[in-house]
Amino acid sequence: MTVYTQSIHLKTKNHIEILKGNNLPWEYIKYNKKNNIAHVKLDNSSKRNSFNLIMREELKEVINAISVDNDIKVLIFSSTSENFSSGADLSEFNTFPSIVKSNQIAKYKNLWIDLYQFEKPIISLTRGWAIGAGFELLMLSDFVFAHTSSKFFMPEVQWSLIPISGGTQTFINKIKDLYVKEILLFSEEINADKGLKIGLINCIFEDYSELLNHVFKYAEKISSIDTARLIKIKKLLNFSTEKNIYFGKRLEAIYSRSL
């Protein structure tokens, strides 16, 4: 009998210790820190950076570690390959019994709530595909900078599913209502130009090295601001939508179980 453990990859109870030294414990996450900037890269390139159980646990672990590291003022997300993320690893997810699927859906939502509650500014750098949960991760970022190759896609309706990572709630805070419905109801693919037009991303770059350089300069600019002020402003900006997001995420979980 296969046993599905509650926690797969927790290496240490001391979150600060995780970020020290060069022998970092993760299989699907690459991490480095420069000055006050943490850089987390999704690294499951053989599956277009899809989120399997281990990767999700690793991501939760590194987020918790960064959140309590007072030296870190900004978090950057990117990927090690030409695609940001293809979302949940459905080939793995579909092998689970129903009770385990429900448990894993709840864990996905908890991870995305952790990201929503993350107090420090999040910058995401994207190229290639951002699909499903990968797209939703971008929408939980405070700033998104994109390569011209970027494409965004929410395929859940085509697969008789609904978003389980808060997309129905976070999208509406980033993108105009009309476009959100096109993306979620019709699974419309969005390219970088349209993403810029509808407010999904901040800026587009043709050259990836130029994009990377811009993102780090942007992060340095943010890190020069007083940390307490940054945290307070982000909390205030999130406050008006907080209750709706938590309630909406619970509804997503309820509706997804009925499909």
matplotlib code that plots the C-alpha trace (Angstrom):
import matplotlib.pyplot as plt

x = [0.0, 1.3, 1.5, 1.1, 2.9, 1.7, 5.2, 7.6, 10.7, 11.1, 14.8, 15.1, 12.9, 15.1, 14.0, 17.0, 19.4, 17.9, 19.2, 22.7, 25.6, 25.8, 24.4, 20.7, 18.3, 15.9, 15.4, 13.1, 14.0, 17.1, 17.9, 20.4, 20.6, 22.4, 22.4, 18.8, 17.3, 16.2, 16.0, 13.9, 14.0, 11.5, 13.6, 11.5, 12.4, 11.7, 8.0, 8.0, 8.3, 5.0, 4.3, 4.6, 4.2, 7.9, 8.2, 5.2, 6.6, 10.0, 8.4, 6.4, 9.6, 11.7, 8.9, 8.6, 12.4, 12.5, 9.6, 11.5, 14.9, 15.1, 18.0, 15.8, 13.6, 12.5, 11.7, 12.2, 10.6, 11.8, 12.6, 15.7, 14.2, 12.3, 8.9, 7.8, 5.5, 2.9, 1.0, 0.1, 1.6, -1.6, 0.1, 1.1, -2.2, -4.4, -2.7, -4.0, -7.1, -9.9, -9.3, -5.6, -6.7, -8.8, -5.9, -3.6, -6.0, -6.2, -2.4, -2.2, -4.6, -2.6, 0.6, -1.1, -2.5, 1.0, 2.1, -0.8, 0.1, 3.8, 4.7, 7.7, 7.4, 7.3, 8.7, 8.2, 10.2, 8.4, 9.1, 7.4, 4.3, 2.7, -0.2, -2.8, -1.2, 1.9, -0.2, -1.8, 1.6, 2.3, -1.0, 0.1, 3.2, 3.3, 5.2, 5.5, 8.1, 7.9, 9.9, 8.3, 7.9, 5.6, 2.1, -0.5, -3.2, -5.9, -7.0, -9.2, -12.6, -11.4, -10.7, -14.0, -12.2, -12.2, -9.0, -8.0, -5.2, -7.3, -7.3, -11.0, -10.1, -6.6, -7.2, -10.0, -7.7, -5.1, -7.0, -10.2, -13.3, -14.1, -10.7, -10.8, -14.0, -12.4, -9.4, -11.2, -14.4, -13.0, -9.4, -8.1, -4.4, -2.8, 0.4, 2.9, 1.5, -2.1, -0.8, 0.7, -2.5, -4.8, -2.6, -1.3, 2.4, 4.4, 6.8, 8.0, 11.6, 12.8, 16.3, 16.2, 19.5, 18.2, 15.0, 17.0, 19.1, 16.1, 14.4, 17.4, 17.8, 14.1, 14.5, 17.4, 15.3, 12.6, 15.1, 16.3, 13.0, 12.5, 11.3, 8.6, 7.2, 7.1, 5.3, 2.7, 1.9, 1.5, -0.8, -2.9, -3.2, -4.2, -6.6, -9.6, -9.8, -8.5, -11.9, -13.2, -10.1, -10.3, -14.0, -13.6, -10.7, -13.0, -15.7, -13.2, -12.4, -16.0, -16.9, -13.9, -15.0, -18.4, -17.0]
y = [0.0, 3.5, 5.9, 9.6, 11.5, 14.8, 16.4, 15.2, 17.3, 19.2, 19.0, 21.2, 23.0, 26.1, 28.1, 30.5, 27.6, 26.5, 29.6, 29.4, 27.6, 26.2, 22.7, 23.6, 20.8, 21.2, 19.0, 21.3, 24.7, 26.8, 29.5, 32.3, 35.5, 38.7, 41.5, 41.9, 40.1, 36.4, 34.7, 31.5, 29.6, 26.8, 23.9, 21.0, 21.6, 18.1, 18.8, 22.5, 23.4, 21.7, 21.6, 18.1, 17.3, 17.6, 20.9, 22.4, 21.3, 22.8, 26.1, 26.3, 25.7, 28.3, 30.9, 30.3, 30.6, 33.9, 35.4, 35.1, 36.2, 39.9, 40.4, 39.7, 42.6, 41.4, 38.0, 37.3, 34.3, 33.0, 29.6, 27.7, 26.9, 28.6, 28.2, 29.7, 26.9, 24.5, 24.4, 21.4, 18.0, 16.3, 13.1, 12.7, 14.2, 11.8, 8.8, 9.7, 8.2, 10.7, 11.4, 12.2, 14.5, 16.5, 16.7, 17.9, 20.5, 21.9, 22.0, 23.9, 26.5, 26.8, 27.4, 30.1, 31.7, 31.8, 33.6, 36.1, 36.7, 37.1, 40.5, 41.3, 42.5, 39.7, 40.2, 37.6, 37.2, 35.1, 33.7, 31.0, 29.4, 30.2, 27.8, 27.1, 27.3, 28.8, 31.7, 32.0, 32.3, 35.3, 36.9, 36.6, 38.7, 42.4, 43.0, 40.9, 41.5, 39.4, 38.2, 38.6, 34.8, 34.8, 33.2, 32.8, 30.2, 28.9, 25.5, 24.3, 24.8, 22.8, 19.9, 20.3, 21.7, 25.1, 26.9, 25.5, 28.0, 31.1, 32.3, 33.3, 35.8, 37.0, 37.6, 40.0, 42.2, 42.4, 42.4, 44.1, 42.1, 41.6, 40.0, 37.8, 36.1, 35.6, 34.0, 31.8, 30.9, 30.5, 29.5, 32.2, 32.2, 35.6, 36.7, 39.2, 42.2, 41.5, 40.8, 44.3, 45.8, 44.3, 45.0, 41.4, 42.5, 45.6, 45.6, 43.4, 42.8, 41.2, 40.4, 38.0, 39.2, 42.8, 41.6, 39.9, 43.0, 45.2, 43.0, 43.0, 46.8, 47.1, 44.8, 46.9, 50.1, 48.4, 47.1, 50.7, 51.6, 51.1, 47.5, 48.4, 51.0, 48.4, 45.8, 48.3, 49.6, 46.1, 45.2, 48.3, 47.6, 44.0, 44.8, 45.9, 42.5, 40.2, 38.9, 38.3, 36.3, 34.0, 33.4, 32.9, 30.3, 28.3, 28.3, 27.1, 24.2, 23.3, 23.6, 21.6, 18.7, 18.6, 18.3]
z = [0.0, -0.9, 2.1, 1.3, 4.1, 5.4, 5.1, 2.4, 2.4, 5.7, 6.4, 9.5, 12.0, 12.0, 9.0, 9.2, 9.1, 5.8, 4.0, 5.4, 3.6, 0.1, 0.6, 0.3, 0.7, -2.2, -5.3, -7.3, -6.0, -6.6, -4.1, -3.8, -1.9, -2.9, -0.4, 0.8, -2.2, -2.2, -5.6, -5.9, -9.2, -10.0, -11.2, -12.6, -16.2, -17.5, -16.7, -17.6, -13.9, -12.9, -9.2, -7.8, -4.1, -3.3, -5.2, -3.4, 0.0, -0.9, -2.0, 1.2, 3.2, 1.5, 1.7, 5.5, 5.8, 3.8, 5.8, 9.1, 7.7, 8.6, 6.2, 3.2, 2.0, -1.5, -3.0, -6.7, -8.4, -11.8, -13.4, -14.6, -17.9, -20.8, -19.2, -15.9, -14.8, -16.4, -13.1, -11.0, -12.0, -13.0, -14.0, -10.3, -8.9, -10.9, -9.3, -5.8, -4.2, -3.8, -0.1, -0.8, -3.7, -1.3, 1.2, -1.6, -2.8, 0.8, 0.9, -2.4, -1.0, 2.2, 0.2, -1.9, 1.3, 2.7, -0.5, -0.2, 3.4, 2.6, 4.0, 1.8, -1.8, -4.4, -8.0, -10.6, -13.8, -16.4, -19.8, -21.9, -20.4, -17.1, -16.9, -14.1, -10.7, -12.3, -13.7, -10.2, -8.6, -10.9, -9.8, -6.2, -7.0, -6.4, -9.7, -12.8, -15.6, -18.7, -21.7, -25.1, -25.2, -22.2, -22.6, -19.9, -19.8, -17.4, -18.8, -15.9, -17.6, -20.6, -18.2, -16.3, -13.3, -11.5, -10.2, -6.8, -6.0, -5.6, -9.2, -9.1, -6.4, -7.1, -10.8, -10.2, -8.1, -10.9, -14.1, -15.4, -14.7, -18.5, -19.2, -16.1, -17.3, -20.8, -19.1, -16.7, -18.6, -22.1, -21.2, -23.6, -24.1, -23.3, -24.9, -23.4, -25.4, -24.2, -20.7, -20.6, -22.0, -19.4, -16.4, -15.9, -16.2, -15.5, -18.5, -21.4, -22.5, -25.8, -24.3, -21.4, -19.9, -20.0, -18.3, -15.6, -15.0, -14.8, -12.3, -10.0, -10.3, -9.5, -6.4, -5.3, -5.5, -3.4, -0.9, -0.3, 1.3, 5.0, 5.7, 8.2, 5.7, 2.9, 5.0, 6.2, 2.7, 1.4, 4.3, 3.7, -0.1, 0.6, 3.4, 1.3, -0.5, 2.3, 3.5, 0.0, -0.9, 2.0, 1.6, -2.2, -1.6, 0.7, -2.0, -4.6, -2.3, -1.8, -5.5, -6.6, -4.5, -6.2, -9.7]

ax = plt.figure().add_subplot(projection="3d")
ax.plot(x, y, z, "-o")
ax.set_aspect("equal")
plt.show()
